[in-house]
Amino acid sequence: MGVRPGVSKRMDPTNSMPDSKRRHTRRRVLLRALTQSGVFSAERLGVVTDLSEGGAFIETHSRPARGTRLWVCMSLADGSLFHAYVEVVRSTSRGVGTRFVRLDPDGVGKIQSATVALH
């Protein structure tokens, strides 16, 4: 699992990005996601670009404030859907970093399958 020339280790799609501040290892993914902040709010399209058992980074044009809770529906590579309730923990010019507040009962298994499928 080497780094390709001209690509930083951080941008290598096989990089698992360990970080001493994180409890869970993040994995690079590309998953379509729909987010919604409330029952009557519009769905927003985004792309999950990294995922762990603790949360996800969602590239999106909307920038909900830190502390905002969202429903997220991700389309996994095998065609199944993954639902989670997340809280925004940071916002950047590219999107939002989130932590999982509530997962589907089989959510952790789906996360593990989604990240293992990359290798």
C-alpha positions as CSV (number, residue, x, y, z in Angstrom):
1,M,0.0,0.0,0.0
2,G,2.4,2.7,-1.2
3,V,1.8,6.3,-1.9
4,R,1.6,7.2,-5.6
5,P,4.1,9.8,-6.8
6,G,2.6,13.3,-6.7
7,V,-0.1,12.3,-4.2
8,S,0.3,13.2,-0.5
9,K,-0.3,10.4,2.0
10,R,-3.3,12.4,3.2
11,M,-4.9,12.2,-0.2
12,D,-4.0,8.6,-1.0
13,P,-7.5,6.8,-1.2
14,T,-6.1,3.8,0.6
15,N,-4.8,5.8,3.5
16,S,-6.6,5.0,6.8
17,M,-5.7,8.3,8.4
18,P,-4.9,7.4,12.0
19,D,-5.0,10.3,14.3
20,S,-4.1,10.4,18.0
21,K,-7.2,12.5,18.8
22,R,-9.6,10.1,17.2
23,R,-11.0,6.9,18.8
24,H,-11.8,5.3,15.4
25,T,-9.7,4.9,12.2
26,R,-11.1,6.9,9.3
27,R,-11.2,5.4,5.8
28,R,-11.5,7.2,2.5
29,V,-14.7,6.4,0.7
30,L,-17.0,7.9,-2.0
31,L,-20.6,7.4,-1.0
32,R,-23.6,9.4,-2.1
33,A,-25.5,10.9,0.8
34,L,-28.7,12.7,1.4
35,T,-28.9,14.9,4.6
36,Q,-32.0,16.4,6.2
37,S,-32.1,18.6,9.3
38,G,-35.8,18.2,10.1
39,V,-39.0,16.5,9.0
40,F,-40.1,19.5,6.9
41,S,-36.7,20.6,5.7
42,A,-35.4,19.9,2.2
43,E,-33.0,17.0,1.5
44,R,-29.5,18.1,0.6
45,L,-27.2,16.0,-1.6
46,G,-23.7,15.4,-0.5
47,V,-20.8,13.0,-0.8
48,V,-19.2,11.1,2.2
49,T,-15.5,11.2,1.6
50,D,-14.3,9.6,4.8
51,L,-16.0,7.3,7.3
52,S,-15.3,5.6,10.6
53,E,-17.3,4.0,13.3
54,G,-17.4,7.4,15.0
55,G,-18.5,9.7,12.2
56,A,-18.2,10.9,8.7
57,F,-17.0,13.9,6.6
58,I,-19.7,15.0,4.2
59,E,-18.8,17.2,1.3
60,T,-21.9,19.4,0.7
61,H,-22.8,23.0,-0.3
62,S,-24.9,23.5,2.8
63,R,-23.0,24.5,6.0
64,P,-25.1,23.7,9.0
65,A,-23.8,25.2,12.3
66,R,-21.8,23.2,14.8
67,G,-24.2,21.2,17.0
68,T,-26.8,20.8,14.3
69,R,-28.2,17.3,14.1
70,L,-29.0,15.7,10.7
71,W,-30.5,12.6,9.4
72,V,-28.2,11.0,6.8
73,C,-28.9,8.3,4.3
74,M,-25.8,6.9,2.5
75,S,-25.9,4.7,-0.6
76,L,-23.3,1.9,-0.1
77,A,-21.4,0.2,-3.0
78,D,-23.5,-3.0,-2.7
79,G,-26.7,-0.9,-3.3
80,S,-27.9,-1.0,0.3
81,L,-28.8,2.1,2.3
82,F,-27.2,3.2,5.6
83,H,-29.1,5.5,7.9
84,A,-27.7,7.5,10.7
85,Y,-28.4,10.5,13.0
86,V,-25.3,12.7,13.2
87,E,-24.2,15.9,14.9
88,V,-22.1,18.5,13.1
89,V,-18.8,18.9,15.0
90,R,-16.9,21.1,12.4
91,S,-17.6,23.0,9.2
92,T,-15.1,23.7,6.5
93,S,-15.3,25.3,3.0
94,R,-15.7,21.7,1.6
95,G,-18.4,20.4,4.0
96,V,-19.0,19.2,7.5
97,G,-17.4,16.8,9.9
98,T,-20.0,14.8,11.9
99,R,-20.2,12.3,14.7
100,F,-22.7,9.5,14.8
101,V,-25.4,10.1,17.5
102,R,-27.6,7.1,16.4
103,L,-27.0,4.3,13.9
104,D,-29.1,1.6,12.3
105,P,-29.0,-1.5,14.4
106,D,-26.5,-3.0,11.9
107,G,-24.8,0.3,11.3
108,V,-21.3,-0.6,12.6
109,G,-21.2,-3.7,10.4
110,K,-22.2,-1.6,7.3
111,I,-19.5,0.9,8.1
112,Q,-16.9,-1.9,8.4
113,S,-18.1,-3.5,5.1
114,A,-18.0,-0.1,3.3
115,T,-14.5,0.7,4.4
116,V,-13.1,-2.9,3.8
117,A,-14.6,-2.9,0.2
118,L,-11.9,-0.3,-0.8
119,H,-9.0,-2.6,-0.3
